[in-house]
Amino acid sequence: MTSSWWRAGHLHRWHDARLNGTRFVWGPATGFLVGPDLHPPMAGAAQLGAVAYDFGADHVDVTFTEIDGLREFWIDHVVHEVYPPRSKAG
């Protein structure tokens, strides 16, 4: 394979891009989405789903797939419950 590729799934965003010969794939979330008030503006789509990789002898095909039954849940509405504010050390 002549080009490199990199994949991640922690950003809760679907993204597939090429830059300087490297393919960057961000796997979408399956549990919850993060709204724009909780992270800086960035590429990709706040979208639930999965990524399928098909490895060939000299290529990798990447396909985004929606998953039936997943419901959009935005953590923004309950972030204070999931990650309670820390008290400042005194």
VENQUI-V654014 format. One record per residue. N is the residue number from 1. PHI is phi in whole degrees, -180 to 180 (999 if undefined). OMEGA is omega in degrees with one decimal (* if undefined). D_FIRST is the distance of its C-alpha to the first C-alpha in whole Angstrom. Layout:
n:N phi:PHI omega:OMEGA d_first:D_FIRST
n:N phi:PHI omega:OMEGA d_first:D_FIRST
This chain:
n:1 phi:999 omega:-173.4 d_first:0
n:2 phi:-89 omega:179.1 d_first:4
n:3 phi:-111 omega:177.8 d_first:6
n:4 phi:-103 omega:176.9 d_first:8
n:5 phi:-148 omega:-175.2 d_first:10
n:6 phi:-140 omega:-179.6 d_first:13
n:7 phi:-136 omega:179.7 d_first:16
n:8 phi:-152 omega:178.6 d_first:20
n:9 phi:-136 omega:-173.5 d_first:23
n:10 phi:-84 omega:-173.3 d_first:26
n:11 phi:-84 omega:-179.2 d_first:27
n:12 phi:58 omega:179.0 d_first:28
n:13 phi:-144 omega:174.8 d_first:26
n:14 phi:-92 omega:-180.0 d_first:24
n:15 phi:-157 omega:177.9 d_first:21
n:16 phi:-141 omega:-176.2 d_first:18
n:17 phi:-145 omega:175.4 d_first:17
n:18 phi:-119 omega:178.7 d_first:15
n:19 phi:-148 omega:177.5 d_first:16
n:20 phi:52 omega:176.3 d_first:15
n:21 phi:83 omega:178.2 d_first:11
n:22 phi:-113 omega:177.2 d_first:11
n:23 phi:-97 omega:179.4 d_first:12
n:24 phi:-110 omega:179.6 d_first:15
n:25 phi:-122 omega:173.6 d_first:17
n:26 phi:-104 omega:178.5 d_first:20
n:27 phi:-74 omega:-179.5 d_first:21
n:28 phi:-71 omega:177.7 d_first:25
n:29 phi:-76 omega:171.5 d_first:28
n:30 phi:-119 omega:-175.9 d_first:30
n:31 phi:-105 omega:-178.8 d_first:33
n:32 phi:-156 omega:178.1 d_first:34
n:33 phi:-112 omega:179.6 d_first:33
n:34 phi:-117 omega:-178.4 d_first:34
n:35 phi:-79 omega:-174.3 d_first:36
n:36 phi:-66 omega:179.5 d_first:36
n:37 phi:-76 omega:-176.8 d_first:39
n:38 phi:-103 omega:174.9 d_first:38
n:39 phi:-147 omega:-179.1 d_first:34
n:40 phi:-67 omega:176.0 d_first:34
n:41 phi:-57 omega:179.2 d_first:32
n:42 phi:-155 omega:178.8 d_first:29
n:43 phi:-67 omega:175.6 d_first:26
n:44 phi:92 omega:-177.1 d_first:25
n:45 phi:-119 omega:173.1 d_first:28
n:46 phi:-76 omega:-171.0 d_first:30
n:47 phi:-148 omega:176.5 d_first:30
n:48 phi:-84 omega:178.0 d_first:30
n:49 phi:161 omega:-179.1 d_first:27
n:50 phi:-144 omega:176.6 d_first:24
n:51 phi:-117 omega:174.4 d_first:20
n:52 phi:-107 omega:177.6 d_first:18
n:53 phi:-110 omega:175.7 d_first:15
n:54 phi:-120 omega:-175.9 d_first:14
n:55 phi:-90 omega:174.6 d_first:10
n:56 phi:-102 omega:-179.1 d_first:9
n:57 phi:-63 omega:-177.3 d_first:7
n:58 phi:-135 omega:-179.8 d_first:5
n:59 phi:-159 omega:172.6 d_first:6
n:60 phi:-131 omega:173.9 d_first:9
n:61 phi:-94 omega:-178.8 d_first:12
n:62 phi:-120 omega:-179.2 d_first:15
n:63 phi:-131 omega:172.9 d_first:19
n:64 phi:-81 omega:-179.8 d_first:22
n:65 phi:-135 omega:171.7 d_first:25
n:66 phi:-75 omega:-179.7 d_first:28
n:67 phi:-113 omega:178.6 d_first:30
n:68 phi:-58 omega:175.7 d_first:34
n:69 phi:96 omega:176.7 d_first:36
n:70 phi:-74 omega:177.8 d_first:35
n:71 phi:-112 omega:178.6 d_first:37
n:72 phi:-67 omega:175.4 d_first:37
n:73 phi:-129 omega:-178.4 d_first:38
n:74 phi:-96 omega:-178.4 d_first:38
n:75 phi:-66 omega:-178.1 d_first:39
n:76 phi:-51 omega:-175.1 d_first:41
n:77 phi:-73 omega:-176.5 d_first:44
n:78 phi:-131 omega:-175.6 d_first:44
n:79 phi:-57 omega:179.5 d_first:42
n:80 phi:-66 omega:176.7 d_first:45
n:81 phi:-85 omega:-178.5 d_first:46
n:82 phi:-75 omega:179.7 d_first:42
n:83 phi:-125 omega:-177.7 d_first:42
n:84 phi:-59 omega:178.3 d_first:46
n:85 phi:-60 omega:177.3 d_first:47
n:86 phi:-88 omega:175.1 d_first:47
n:87 phi:-78 omega:-178.5 d_first:51
n:88 phi:-74 omega:178.3 d_first:51
n:89 phi:-67 omega:-176.3 d_first:52
n:90 phi:-108 omega:* d_first:55
